[in-house]
Amino acid sequence: DYITLDHNMPGMTGLDAYPLLREKQADSKIGLFTANIQKSTKERSEAAGLEFVEKPISEEKVMSFFEE
């Protein structure tokens, strides 16, 4: 299973939602697909084990996420 999040979402950020999803979907691959490309966002994402995918999204980026 694959789950994609954005950083900017109503109610909570993708980084806030990630631990809740990981708890329920331990085997799913989860990616943060976002235009929020600040260094701190990328570092927090990677430190949490969340794959960071920078917008704009391309077919190549999506395929890379699914293949890794």
All heavy atoms as TSV, in Angstrom:
chain	resi	resn	atom	element	x	y	z
A	1	ASP	N	N	0.836	-1.184	0.000
A	1	ASP	CA	C	0.000	0.000	0.000
A	1	ASP	C	C	0.873	1.236	0.000
A	1	ASP	O	O	1.959	1.252	0.576
A	1	ASP	CB	C	-0.893	0.039	1.222
A	1	ASP	CG	C	-1.964	-1.045	1.196
A	1	ASP	OD1	O	-2.347	-1.492	0.102
A	1	ASP	OD2	O	-2.401	-1.437	2.272
A	2	TYR	N	N	0.370	2.288	-0.611
A	2	TYR	CA	C	1.055	3.569	-0.694
A	2	TYR	C	C	0.138	4.655	-0.165
A	2	TYR	O	O	-1.061	4.641	-0.407
A	2	TYR	CB	C	1.413	3.907	-2.145
A	2	TYR	CG	C	2.359	2.916	-2.761
A	2	TYR	CD1	C	1.877	1.822	-3.476
A	2	TYR	CD2	C	3.733	3.063	-2.632
A	2	TYR	CE1	C	2.744	0.904	-4.039
A	2	TYR	CE2	C	4.612	2.156	-3.198
A	2	TYR	CZ	C	4.105	1.076	-3.902
A	2	TYR	OH	O	4.966	0.180	-4.451
A	3	ILE	N	N	0.722	5.611	0.538
A	3	ILE	CA	C	-0.023	6.760	1.046
A	3	ILE	C	C	0.766	8.000	0.683
A	3	ILE	O	O	1.981	8.055	0.904
A	3	ILE	CB	C	-0.199	6.689	2.575
A	3	ILE	CG1	C	-0.977	5.429	2.962
A	3	ILE	CG2	C	-0.896	7.942	3.088
A	3	ILE	CD1	C	-1.020	5.163	4.463
A	4	THR	N	N	0.077	8.984	0.102
A	4	THR	CA	C	0.721	10.255	-0.194
A	4	THR	C	C	0.064	11.345	0.644
A	4	THR	O	O	-1.142	11.370	0.820
A	4	THR	CB	C	0.636	10.620	-1.688
A	4	THR	OG1	O	-0.722	10.727	-2.082
A	4	THR	CG2	C	1.337	9.564	-2.531
A	5	LEU	N	N	0.902	12.210	1.165
A	5	LEU	CA	C	0.456	13.332	1.979
A	5	LEU	C	C	1.008	14.610	1.383
A	5	LEU	O	O	2.011	14.585	0.677
A	5	LEU	CB	C	1.008	13.205	3.409
A	5	LEU	CG	C	0.653	11.971	4.203
A	5	LEU	CD1	C	1.500	11.894	5.468
A	5	LEU	CD2	C	-0.825	12.010	4.562
A	6	ASP	N	N	0.367	15.713	1.718
A	6	ASP	CA	C	0.941	17.025	1.440
A	6	ASP	C	C	1.337	17.603	2.789
A	6	ASP	O	O	0.842	17.155	3.824
A	6	ASP	CB	C	-0.076	17.928	0.748
A	6	ASP	CG	C	0.556	19.136	0.069
A	6	ASP	OD1	O	1.713	19.474	0.399
A	6	ASP	OD2	O	-0.101	19.736	-0.787
A	7	HIS	N	N	2.225	18.560	2.790
A	7	HIS	CA	C	2.571	19.203	4.053
A	7	HIS	C	C	1.422	20.077	4.513
A	7	HIS	O	O	1.011	20.022	5.664
A	7	HIS	CB	C	3.845	20.034	3.921
A	7	HIS	CG	C	4.262	20.633	5.225
A	7	HIS	ND1	N	3.860	21.880	5.624
A	7	HIS	CD2	C	5.008	20.133	6.234
A	7	HIS	CE1	C	4.343	22.127	6.825
A	7	HIS	NE2	N	5.052	21.078	7.212
A	8	ASN	N	N	0.856	20.874	3.611
A	8	ASN	CA	C	-0.228	21.789	3.940
A	8	ASN	C	C	-1.571	21.107	3.692
A	8	ASN	O	O	-1.976	20.930	2.544
A	8	ASN	CB	C	-0.125	23.062	3.098
A	8	ASN	CG	C	1.183	23.778	3.336
A	8	ASN	OD1	O	1.663	23.846	4.454
A	8	ASN	ND2	N	1.775	24.292	2.277
A	9	MET	N	N	-2.222	20.716	4.771
A	9	MET	CA	C	-3.527	20.064	4.693
A	9	MET	C	C	-4.436	20.698	5.748
A	9	MET	O	O	-3.951	21.229	6.746
A	9	MET	CB	C	-3.402	18.563	4.976
A	9	MET	CG	C	-2.467	17.826	4.060
A	9	MET	SD	S	-2.508	16.014	4.244
A	9	MET	CE	C	-2.373	15.764	5.998
A	10	PRO	N	N	-5.749	20.629	5.550
A	10	PRO	CA	C	-6.664	21.181	6.550
A	10	PRO	C	C	-6.562	20.415	7.873
A	10	PRO	O	O	-6.539	19.187	7.886
A	10	PRO	CB	C	-8.042	20.981	5.934
A	10	PRO	CG	C	-7.819	20.634	4.506
A	10	PRO	CD	C	-6.425	20.103	4.389
A	11	GLY	N	N	-6.452	21.135	8.956
A	11	GLY	CA	C	-6.472	20.507	10.275
A	11	GLY	C	C	-5.131	20.105	10.833
A	11	GLY	O	O	-4.898	20.246	12.024
A	12	MET	N	N	-4.254	19.572	10.012
A	12	MET	CA	C	-2.909	19.185	10.459
A	12	MET	C	C	-2.002	19.050	9.251
A	12	MET	O	O	-2.472	18.869	8.136
A	12	MET	CB	C	-2.927	17.887	11.268
A	12	MET	CG	C	-3.254	16.627	10.488
A	12	MET	SD	S	-3.089	15.092	11.438
A	12	MET	CE	C	-4.298	15.322	12.710
A	13	THR	N	N	-0.721	19.136	9.496
A	13	THR	CA	C	0.233	18.984	8.395
A	13	THR	C	C	0.446	17.497	8.096
A	13	THR	O	O	0.114	16.629	8.912
A	13	THR	CB	C	1.599	19.605	8.736
A	13	THR	OG1	O	2.237	18.808	9.732
A	13	THR	CG2	C	1.461	21.046	9.200
A	14	GLY	N	N	1.017	17.228	6.954
A	14	GLY	CA	C	1.375	15.857	6.625
A	14	GLY	C	C	2.358	15.275	7.624
A	14	GLY	O	O	2.300	14.083	7.958
A	15	LEU	N	N	3.254	16.119	8.141
A	15	LEU	CA	C	4.209	15.655	9.150
A	15	LEU	C	C	3.505	15.288	10.449
A	15	LEU	O	O	3.925	14.366	11.151
A	15	LEU	CB	C	5.274	16.718	9.409
A	15	LEU	CG	C	6.306	16.883	8.291
A	15	LEU	CD1	C	7.141	18.138	8.510
A	15	LEU	CD2	C	7.200	15.666	8.201
A	16	ASP	N	N	2.424	15.995	10.783
A	16	ASP	CA	C	1.647	15.663	11.977
A	16	ASP	C	C	0.827	14.388	11.774
A	16	ASP	O	O	0.659	13.591	12.695
A	16	ASP	CB	C	0.709	16.809	12.351
A	16	ASP	CG	C	1.445	18.064	12.781
A	16	ASP	OD1	O	2.583	17.951	13.287
A	16	ASP	OD2	O	0.884	19.157	12.605
A	17	ALA	N	N	0.320	14.195	10.563
A	17	ALA	CA	C	-0.513	13.025	10.264
A	17	ALA	C	C	0.318	11.749	10.150
A	17	ALA	O	O	-0.170	10.654	10.422
A	17	ALA	CB	C	-1.290	13.251	8.969
A	18	TYR	N	N	1.567	11.891	9.757
A	18	TYR	CA	C	2.411	10.733	9.492
A	18	TYR	C	C	2.476	9.715	10.637
A	18	TYR	O	O	2.251	8.521	10.413
A	18	TYR	CB	C	3.819	11.179	9.082
A	18	TYR	CG	C	4.785	10.050	8.955
A	18	TYR	CD1	C	4.671	9.135	7.918
A	18	TYR	CD2	C	5.803	9.864	9.887
A	18	TYR	CE1	C	5.557	8.073	7.802
A	18	TYR	CE2	C	6.686	8.816	9.774
A	18	TYR	CZ	C	6.566	7.927	8.735
A	18	TYR	OH	O	7.432	6.872	8.629
A	19	PRO	N	N	2.771	10.116	11.881
A	19	PRO	CA	C	2.866	9.109	12.944
A	19	PRO	C	C	1.548	8.361	13.177
A	19	PRO	O	O	1.554	7.166	13.484
A	19	PRO	CB	C	3.256	9.894	14.197
A	19	PRO	CG	C	3.650	11.240	13.748
A	19	PRO	CD	C	3.110	11.444	12.373
A	20	LEU	N	N	0.434	9.054	12.994
A	20	LEU	CA	C	-0.871	8.409	13.164
A	20	LEU	C	C	-1.102	7.367	12.073
A	20	LEU	O	O	-1.609	6.272	12.341
A	20	LEU	CB	C	-1.985	9.465	13.133
A	20	LEU	CG	C	-1.853	10.597	14.156
A	20	LEU	CD1	C	-2.876	11.687	13.878
A	20	LEU	CD2	C	-1.983	10.063	15.563
A	21	LEU	N	N	-0.735	7.717	10.853
A	21	LEU	CA	C	-0.877	6.770	9.744
A	21	LEU	C	C	0.082	5.595	9.893
A	21	LEU	O	O	-0.270	4.453	9.632
A	21	LEU	CB	C	-0.634	7.475	8.413
A	21	LEU	CG	C	-1.720	8.444	7.980
A	21	LEU	CD1	C	-1.241	9.303	6.830
A	21	LEU	CD2	C	-2.975	7.673	7.594
A	22	ARG	N	N	1.314	5.874	10.294
A	22	ARG	CA	C	2.321	4.818	10.446
A	22	ARG	C	C	1.859	3.803	11.479
A	22	ARG	O	O	2.036	2.607	11.314
A	22	ARG	CB	C	3.669	5.444	10.836
A	22	ARG	CG	C	4.785	4.469	11.096
A	22	ARG	CD	C	5.082	3.513	9.957
A	22	ARG	NE	N	5.551	4.182	8.782
A	22	ARG	CZ	C	5.317	3.728	7.544
A	22	ARG	NH1	N	4.626	2.628	7.339
A	22	ARG	NH2	N	5.764	4.375	6.505
A	23	GLU	N	N	1.230	4.290	12.537
A	23	GLU	CA	C	0.720	3.401	13.584
A	23	GLU	C	C	-0.338	2.450	13.039
A	23	GLU	O	O	-0.353	1.270	13.377
A	23	GLU	CB	C	0.120	4.262	14.704
A	23	GLU	CG	C	-0.396	3.473	15.882
A	23	GLU	CD	C	-0.955	4.394	16.947
A	23	GLU	OE1	O	-0.269	5.354	17.337
A	23	GLU	OE2	O	-2.099	4.143	17.373
A	24	LYS	N	N	-1.188	2.951	12.165
A	24	LYS	CA	C	-2.283	2.141	11.608
A	24	LYS	C	C	-1.875	1.358	10.365
A	24	LYS	O	O	-2.464	0.337	10.051
A	24	LYS	CB	C	-3.479	3.039	11.245
A	24	LYS	CG	C	-4.041	3.815	12.394
A	24	LYS	CD	C	-4.838	2.947	13.301
A	24	LYS	CE	C	-5.487	3.799	14.382
A	24	LYS	NZ	N	-6.115	3.014	15.403
A	25	GLN	N	N	-0.883	1.864	9.645
A	25	GLN	CA	C	-0.456	1.270	8.371
A	25	GLN	C	C	1.052	1.035	8.388
A	25	GLN	O	O	1.801	1.610	7.600
A	25	GLN	CB	C	-0.834	2.206	7.209
A	25	GLN	CG	C	-2.303	2.461	7.051
A	25	GLN	CD	C	-3.020	1.236	6.534
A	25	GLN	OE1	O	-2.468	0.432	5.782
A	25	GLN	NE2	N	-4.267	1.076	6.940
A	26	ALA	N	N	1.490	0.172	9.273
A	26	ALA	CA	C	2.926	-0.032	9.505
A	26	ALA	C	C	3.688	-0.472	8.253
A	26	ALA	O	O	4.870	-0.149	8.104
A	26	ALA	CB	C	3.126	-1.047	10.623
A	27	ASP	N	N	3.044	-1.183	7.362
A	27	ASP	CA	C	3.737	-1.705	6.186
A	27	ASP	C	C	3.598	-0.836	4.944
A	27	ASP	O	O	4.151	-1.164	3.902
A	27	ASP	CB	C	3.236	-3.116	5.871
A	27	ASP	CG	C	3.571	-4.097	6.984
A	27	ASP	OD1	O	4.603	-3.906	7.656
A	27	ASP	OD2	O	2.803	-5.047	7.193
A	28	SER	N	N	2.855	0.245	5.044
A	28	SER	CA	C	2.631	1.117	3.888
A	28	SER	C	C	3.826	2.029	3.646
A	28	SER	O	O	4.498	2.452	4.573
A	28	SER	CB	C	1.399	1.988	4.111
A	28	SER	OG	O	0.238	1.202	4.166
A	29	LYS	N	N	4.061	2.320	2.397
A	29	LYS	CA	C	5.071	3.314	2.039
A	29	LYS	C	C	4.358	4.658	2.015
A	29	LYS	O	O	3.330	4.820	1.358
A	29	LYS	CB	C	5.672	3.007	0.673
A	29	LYS	CG	C	6.754	3.982	0.303
A	29	LYS	CD	C	7.514	3.531	-0.919
A	29	LYS	CE	C	8.639	4.515	-1.168
A	29	LYS	NZ	N	9.483	4.089	-2.254
A	30	ILE	N	N	4.898	5.620	2.754
A	30	ILE	CA	C	4.255	6.917	2.887
A	30	ILE	C	C	5.207	8.000	2.386
A	30	ILE	O	O	6.373	8.039	2.762
A	30	ILE	CB	C	3.849	7.195	4.348
A	30	ILE	CG1	C	2.948	6.066	4.868
A	30	ILE	CG2	C	3.148	8.539	4.456
A	30	ILE	CD1	C	2.593	6.170	6.345
A	31	GLY	N	N	4.680	8.876	1.536
A	31	GLY	CA	C	5.480	9.962	0.998
A	31	GLY	C	C	4.847	11.310	1.242
A	31	GLY	O	O	3.624	11.436	1.266
A	32	LEU	N	N	5.678	12.305	1.440
A	32	LEU	CA	C	5.238	13.682	1.594
A	32	LEU	C	C	5.494	14.392	0.272
A	32	LEU	O	O	6.628	14.691	-0.076
A	32	LEU	CB	C	6.001	14.369	2.731
A	32	LEU	CG	C	5.551	15.772	3.092
A	32	LEU	CD1	C	4.180	15.731	3.767
A	32	LEU	CD2	C	6.554	16.436	4.020
A	33	PHE	N	N	4.432	14.605	-0.499
A	33	PHE	CA	C	4.502	15.271	-1.798
A	33	PHE	C	C	4.127	16.724	-1.557
A	33	PHE	O	O	2.961	17.028	-1.286
A	33	PHE	CB	C	3.515	14.635	-2.784
A	33	PHE	CG	C	3.923	13.286	-3.271
A	33	PHE	CD1	C	4.032	12.198	-2.412
A	33	PHE	CD2	C	4.195	13.084	-4.613
A	33	PHE	CE1	C	4.405	10.944	-2.875
A	33	PHE	CE2	C	4.568	11.829	-5.089
A	33	PHE	CZ	C	4.673	10.762	-4.213
A	34	THR	N	N	5.092	17.626	-1.621
A	34	THR	CA	C	4.818	18.986	-1.174
A	34	THR	C	C	5.604	20.048	-1.917
A	34	THR	O	O	6.705	19.781	-2.397
A	34	THR	CB	C	5.081	19.106	0.345
A	34	THR	OG1	O	4.690	20.391	0.798
A	34	THR	CG2	C	6.522	18.832	0.689
A	35	ALA	N	N	5.011	21.235	-1.972
A	35	ALA	CA	C	5.706	22.410	-2.507
A	35	ALA	C	C	6.463	23.125	-1.392
A	35	ALA	O	O	7.218	24.049	-1.645
A	35	ALA	CB	C	4.709	23.362	-3.159
A	36	ASN	N	N	6.270	22.699	-0.158
A	36	ASN	CA	C	6.973	23.283	0.977
A	36	ASN	C	C	8.367	22.660	1.014
A	36	ASN	O	O	8.591	21.641	1.652
A	36	ASN	CB	C	6.224	23.010	2.278
A	36	ASN	CG	C	6.840	23.706	3.465
A	36	ASN	OD1	O	8.039	23.952	3.494
A	36	ASN	ND2	N	6.026	24.002	4.450
A	37	ILE	N	N	9.288	23.288	0.297
A	37	ILE	CA	C	10.613	22.691	0.125
A	37	ILE	C	C	11.661	23.323	1.031
A	37	ILE	O	O	12.854	23.265	0.746
A	37	ILE	CB	C	11.062	22.743	-1.353
A	37	ILE	CG1	C	11.078	24.181	-1.872
A	37	ILE	CG2	C	10.170	21.871	-2.214
A	37	ILE	CD1	C	11.728	24.336	-3.224
A	38	GLN	N	N	11.200	23.894	2.125
A	38	GLN	CA	C	12.147	24.446	3.087
A	38	GLN	C	C	13.037	23.326	3.611
A	38	GLN	O	O	12.590	22.185	3.790
A	38	GLN	CB	C	11.405	25.090	4.243
A	38	GLN	CG	C	10.555	26.261	3.849
A	38	GLN	CD	C	9.767	26.788	5.022
A	38	GLN	OE1	O	10.229	26.739	6.152
A	38	GLN	NE2	N	8.580	27.285	4.745
A	39	LYS	N	N	14.281	23.671	3.882
A	39	LYS	CA	C	15.244	22.684	4.370
A	39	LYS	C	C	14.736	22.011	5.646
A	39	LYS	O	O	14.861	20.798	5.804
A	39	LYS	CB	C	16.593	23.355	4.620
A	39	LYS	CG	C	17.682	22.403	5.040
A	39	LYS	CD	C	19.006	23.125	5.215
A	39	LYS	CE	C	20.060	22.133	5.668
A	39	LYS	NZ	N	21.343	22.800	5.904
A	40	SER	N	N	14.127	22.781	6.537
A	40	SER	CA	C	13.642	22.212	7.799
A	40	SER	C	C	12.525	21.194	7.575
A	40	SER	O	O	12.472	20.175	8.264
A	40	SER	CB	C	13.163	23.317	8.745
A	40	SER	OG	O	12.082	24.041	8.169
A	41	THR	N	N	11.655	21.443	6.603
A	41	THR	CA	C	10.580	20.494	6.304
A	41	THR	C	C	11.162	19.202	5.755
A	41	THR	O	O	10.755	18.105	6.156
A	41	THR	CB	C	9.582	21.103	5.301
A	41	THR	OG1	O	9.051	22.315	5.855
A	41	THR	CG2	C	8.443	20.141	4.995
A	42	LYS	N	N	12.107	19.323	4.848
A	42	LYS	CA	C	12.744	18.139	4.271
A	42	LYS	C	C	13.485	17.343	5.344
A	42	LYS	O	O	13.363	16.118	5.412
A	42	LYS	CB	C	13.704	18.536	3.153
A	42	LYS	CG	C	14.305	17.355	2.448
A	42	LYS	CD	C	15.145	17.776	1.255
A	42	LYS	CE	C	15.666	16.549	0.544
A	42	LYS	NZ	N	16.440	16.893	-0.646
A	43	GLU	N	N	14.210	18.028	6.207
A	43	GLU	CA	C	14.955	17.339	7.267
A	43	GLU	C	C	14.017	16.640	8.252
A	43	GLU	O	O	14.282	15.507	8.655
A	43	GLU	CB	C	15.849	18.336	8.002
A	43	GLU	CG	C	17.037	18.777	7.179
A	43	GLU	CD	C	17.844	19.894	7.823
A	43	GLU	OE1	O	17.387	20.492	8.827
A	43	GLU	OE2	O	18.946	20.173	7.310
A	44	ARG	N	N	12.931	17.295	8.652
A	44	ARG	CA	C	11.963	16.667	9.567
A	44	ARG	C	C	11.314	15.452	8.913
A	44	ARG	O	O	11.104	14.422	9.550
A	44	ARG	CB	C	10.889	17.664	9.981
A	44	ARG	CG	C	11.372	18.695	10.965
A	44	ARG	CD	C	10.286	19.661	11.394
A	44	ARG	NE	N	9.144	18.962	11.951
A	44	ARG	CZ	C	7.889	19.402	11.864
A	44	ARG	NH1	N	7.610	20.523	11.243
A	44	ARG	NH2	N	6.906	18.707	12.397
A	45	SER	N	N	11.007	15.570	7.636
A	45	SER	CA	C	10.399	14.468	6.898
A	45	SER	C	C	11.334	13.262	6.872
A	45	SER	O	O	10.938	12.137	7.206
A	45	SER	CB	C	10.086	14.938	5.477
A	45	SER	OG	O	9.669	13.882	4.670
A	46	GLU	N	N	12.562	13.476	6.488
A	46	GLU	CA	C	13.522	12.385	6.379
A	46	GLU	C	C	13.872	11.801	7.746
A	46	GLU	O	O	14.049	10.592	7.870
A	46	GLU	CB	C	14.754	12.862	5.623
A	46	GLU	CG	C	14.425	13.144	4.158
A	46	GLU	CD	C	15.545	13.797	3.376
A	46	GLU	OE1	O	16.534	14.274	3.992
A	46	GLU	OE2	O	15.431	13.850	2.141
A	47	ALA	N	N	13.956	12.652	8.773
A	47	ALA	CA	C	14.247	12.162	10.127
A	47	ALA	C	C	13.134	11.243	10.638
A	47	ALA	O	O	13.390	10.305	11.382
A	47	ALA	CB	C	14.442	13.334	11.079
A	48	ALA	N	N	11.918	11.512	10.205
A	48	ALA	CA	C	10.777	10.697	10.628
A	48	ALA	C	C	10.674	9.395	9.828
A	48	ALA	O	O	9.920	8.502	10.188
A	48	ALA	CB	C	9.480	11.496	10.475
A	49	GLY	N	N	11.429	9.297	8.729
A	49	GLY	CA	C	11.333	8.122	7.869
A	49	GLY	C	C	10.297	8.275	6.779
A	49	GLY	O	O	9.882	7.312	6.142
A	50	LEU	N	N	9.884	9.498	6.548
A	50	LEU	CA	C	8.878	9.829	5.544
A	50	LEU	C	C	9.594	10.281	4.281
A	50	LEU	O	O	10.445	11.169	4.329
A	50	LEU	CB	C	8.009	10.956	6.105
A	50	LEU	CG	C	6.871	11.519	5.304
A	50	LEU	CD1	C	5.863	10.437	4.957
A	50	LEU	CD2	C	6.168	12.598	6.118
A	51	GLU	N	N	9.273	9.664	3.160
A	51	GLU	CA	C	9.947	10.033	1.917
A	51	GLU	C	C	9.469	11.392	1.437
A	51	GLU	O	O	8.275	11.662	1.358
A	51	GLU	CB	C	9.700	8.993	0.829
A	51	GLU	CG	C	10.523	9.254	-0.395
A	51	GLU	CD	C	10.535	8.120	-1.381
A	51	GLU	OE1	O	10.292	6.969	-0.976
A	51	GLU	OE2	O	10.795	8.386	-2.552
A	52	PHE	N	N	10.405	12.267	1.138
A	52	PHE	CA	C	10.123	13.636	0.720
A	52	PHE	C	C	10.145	13.709	-0.797
A	52	PHE	O	O	11.140	13.356	-1.420
A	52	PHE	CB	C	11.179	14.571	1.314
A	52	PHE	CG	C	10.935	16.013	1.058
A	52	PHE	CD1	C	10.144	16.759	1.915
A	52	PHE	CD2	C	11.504	16.650	-0.031
A	52	PHE	CE1	C	9.924	18.108	1.697
A	52	PHE	CE2	C	11.299	17.995	-0.265
A	52	PHE	CZ	C	10.510	18.728	0.605
A	53	VAL	N	N	9.032	14.167	-1.404
A	53	VAL	CA	C	8.947	14.324	-2.855
A	53	VAL	C	C	8.537	15.764	-3.132
A	53	VAL	O	O	7.468	16.209	-2.724
A	53	VAL	CB	C	7.941	13.345	-3.484
A	53	VAL	CG1	C	7.917	13.505	-4.990
A	53	VAL	CG2	C	8.270	11.904	-3.091
A	54	GLU	N	N	9.395	16.473	-3.820
A	54	GLU	CA	C	9.220	17.899	-4.069
A	54	GLU	C	C	8.282	18.158	-5.247
A	54	GLU	O	O	8.405	17.530	-6.295
A	54	GLU	CB	C	10.615	18.451	-4.356
A	54	GLU	CG	C	10.716	19.898	-4.602
A	54	GLU	CD	C	12.169	20.300	-4.832
A	54	GLU	OE1	O	13.053	19.882	-4.052
A	54	GLU	OE2	O	12.408	21.026	-5.801
A	55	LYS	N	N	7.335	19.089	-5.065
A	55	LYS	CA	C	6.498	19.540	-6.174
A	55	LYS	C	C	7.284	20.562	-6.976
A	55	LYS	O	O	8.149	21.229	-6.428
A	55	LYS	CB	C	5.211	20.175	-5.646
A	55	LYS	CG	C	4.230	19.167	-5.092
A	55	LYS	CD	C	2.964	19.876	-4.657
A	55	LYS	CE	C	1.947	18.884	-4.116
A	55	LYS	NZ	N	0.746	19.572	-3.620
A	56	PRO	N	N	7.046	20.702	-8.251
A	56	PRO	CA	C	5.948	20.106	-8.982
A	56	PRO	C	C	6.178	18.613	-9.205
A	56	PRO	O	O	7.311	18.164	-9.407
A	56	PRO	CB	C	5.923	20.868	-10.307
A	56	PRO	CG	C	7.300	21.391	-10.488
A	56	PRO	CD	C	7.854	21.590	-9.101
A	57	ILE	N	N	5.102	17.887	-9.145
A	57	ILE	CA	C	5.146	16.434	-9.295
A	57	ILE	C	C	5.240	16.090	-10.778
A	57	ILE	O	O	4.533	16.657	-11.603
A	57	ILE	CB	C	3.882	15.790	-8.688
A	57	ILE	CG1	C	3.780	16.132	-7.197
A	57	ILE	CG2	C	3.868	14.287	-8.901
A	57	ILE	CD1	C	4.953	15.697	-6.360
A	58	SER	N	N	6.106	15.166	-11.083
A	58	SER	CA	C	6.240	14.673	-12.454
A	58	SER	C	C	6.025	13.161	-12.444
A	58	SER	O	O	6.082	12.519	-11.391
A	58	SER	CB	C	7.635	14.989	-13.000
A	58	SER	OG	O	8.617	14.271	-12.265
A	59	GLU	N	N	5.818	12.619	-13.595
A	59	GLU	CA	C	5.665	11.167	-13.711
A	59	GLU	C	C	6.924	10.470	-13.191
A	59	GLU	O	O	6.839	9.452	-12.501
A	59	GLU	CB	C	5.411	10.770	-15.160
A	59	GLU	CG	C	5.209	9.288	-15.342
A	59	GLU	CD	C	4.897	8.898	-16.776
A	59	GLU	OE1	O	4.618	9.770	-17.609
A	59	GLU	OE2	O	4.938	7.680	-17.060
A	60	GLU	N	N	8.067	11.031	-13.486
A	60	GLU	CA	C	9.338	10.448	-13.038
A	60	GLU	C	C	9.422	10.399	-11.512
A	60	GLU	O	O	9.839	9.393	-10.934
A	60	GLU	CB	C	10.495	11.265	-13.604
A	60	GLU	CG	C	11.853	10.739	-13.240
A	60	GLU	CD	C	12.954	11.588	-13.864
A	60	GLU	OE1	O	12.943	11.758	-15.099
A	60	GLU	OE2	O	13.807	12.069	-13.104
A	61	LYS	N	N	9.003	11.459	-10.841
A	61	LYS	CA	C	9.042	11.503	-9.381
A	61	LYS	C	C	8.068	10.489	-8.772
A	61	LYS	O	O	8.392	9.819	-7.799
A	61	LYS	CB	C	8.722	12.910	-8.871
A	61	LYS	CG	C	9.816	13.904	-9.146
A	61	LYS	CD	C	9.417	15.288	-8.672
A	61	LYS	CE	C	10.466	16.321	-9.009
A	61	LYS	NZ	N	10.053	17.675	-8.572
A	62	VAL	N	N	6.892	10.394	-9.357
A	62	VAL	CA	C	5.899	9.446	-8.849
A	62	VAL	C	C	6.391	8.015	-9.038
A	62	VAL	O	O	6.329	7.195	-8.121
A	62	VAL	CB	C	4.537	9.654	-9.533
A	62	VAL	CG1	C	3.557	8.536	-9.164
A	62	VAL	CG2	C	3.955	11.014	-9.157
A	63	MET	N	N	6.921	7.721	-10.210
A	63	MET	CA	C	7.402	6.374	-10.477
A	63	MET	C	C	8.576	6.024	-9.568
A	63	MET	O	O	8.693	4.898	-9.089
A	63	MET	CB	C	7.783	6.206	-11.951
A	63	MET	CG	C	6.599	6.316	-12.904
A	63	MET	SD	S	5.193	5.251	-12.443
A	63	MET	CE	C	5.909	3.643	-12.578
A	64	SER	N	N	9.440	6.976	-9.299
A	64	SER	CA	C	10.556	6.752	-8.389
A	64	SER	C	C	10.049	6.418	-6.993
A	64	SER	O	O	10.580	5.528	-6.328
A	64	SER	CB	C	11.452	7.986	-8.353
A	64	SER	OG	O	12.503	7.816	-7.449
A	65	PHE	N	N	9.032	7.113	-6.538
A	65	PHE	CA	C	8.441	6.842	-5.229
A	65	PHE	C	C	7.895	5.412	-5.170
A	65	PHE	O	O	8.121	4.693	-4.213
A	65	PHE	CB	C	7.327	7.849	-4.933
A	65	PHE	CG	C	6.522	7.525	-3.696
A	65	PHE	CD1	C	7.067	7.690	-2.433
A	65	PHE	CD2	C	5.223	7.060	-3.804
A	65	PHE	CE1	C	6.319	7.389	-1.295
A	65	PHE	CE2	C	4.478	6.771	-2.684
A	65	PHE	CZ	C	5.018	6.933	-1.416
A	66	PHE	N	N	7.190	4.990	-6.201
A	66	PHE	CA	C	6.595	3.653	-6.206
A	66	PHE	C	C	7.614	2.543	-6.375
A	66	PHE	O	O	7.408	1.440	-5.887
A	66	PHE	CB	C	5.528	3.542	-7.302
A	66	PHE	CG	C	4.273	4.298	-6.993
A	66	PHE	CD1	C	3.788	5.243	-7.875
A	66	PHE	CD2	C	3.580	4.068	-5.829
A	66	PHE	CE1	C	2.630	5.949	-7.586
A	66	PHE	CE2	C	2.408	4.764	-5.534
A	66	PHE	CZ	C	1.942	5.712	-6.415
A	67	GLU	N	N	8.726	2.816	-7.026
A	67	GLU	CA	C	9.710	1.785	-7.315
A	67	GLU	C	C	10.703	1.559	-6.183
A	67	GLU	O	O	11.281	0.501	-6.072
A	67	GLU	CB	C	10.468	2.130	-8.600
A	67	GLU	CG	C	9.582	2.020	-9.816
A	67	GLU	CD	C	10.227	2.541	-11.081
A	67	GLU	OE1	O	11.360	3.073	-11.019
A	67	GLU	OE2	O	9.596	2.437	-12.131
A	68	GLU	N	N	10.929	2.541	-5.349
A	68	GLU	CA	C	11.927	2.388	-4.272
A	68	GLU	C	C	11.435	1.504	-3.171
A	68	GLU	O	O	10.337	1.326	-2.878
A	68	GLU	CB	C	12.319	3.755	-3.730
A	68	GLU	CG	C	13.098	4.556	-4.749
A	68	GLU	CD	C	13.465	5.932	-4.219
A	68	GLU	OE1	O	13.200	6.249	-3.061
A	68	GLU	OE2	O	14.020	6.694	-5.002
